[in-house]
Amino acid sequence: MKIGTDITVVSRIEKSIEKFGDKFLNRFLNQDEKEIAKKVETIAGFWAGKEAVAKALGCGIGKELSFHDIIIYKDKKNAPHFKLTPKAQKSHKIIDSSLSIAHDGGFAIAVVVLTNNFIS
């Protein structure tokens, strides 16, 4: 079992959106994610969620795993979940996972718990 967490200042995300617009959003969100993340707090939560996933996988965001390799979606009850792209799944075999995202007081936080078979 692995755990990853991340906290993000919402105003930092908001300033990046104001300055760079879609260029910034496209850096880490796919089209479906942009459609469900309308508020800046949700966008900041998605940033934190993807960072938390990468930390739980033990690699961070970089050469091995990009923001676009992690896809966040919501279920019928609006609870967040994530999946990996097929390319990322080859390196990170996840058996089970849970993603929790919250925002309050100008911060967004995410926690990921996963069980996986690590490939050396």
ABEGO torsion letter per residue (X at the ends): XBBBBBBBBAAAAAAAAAAAEAAAAAAABBAAAAAABABAAAAAAAAAAAAAAAAAAGAEBEAABBAAABBBBBBAAGBBBBBBBAAAAAABBBABBBBBBBBBGGBBBBBBBBBBBBBX
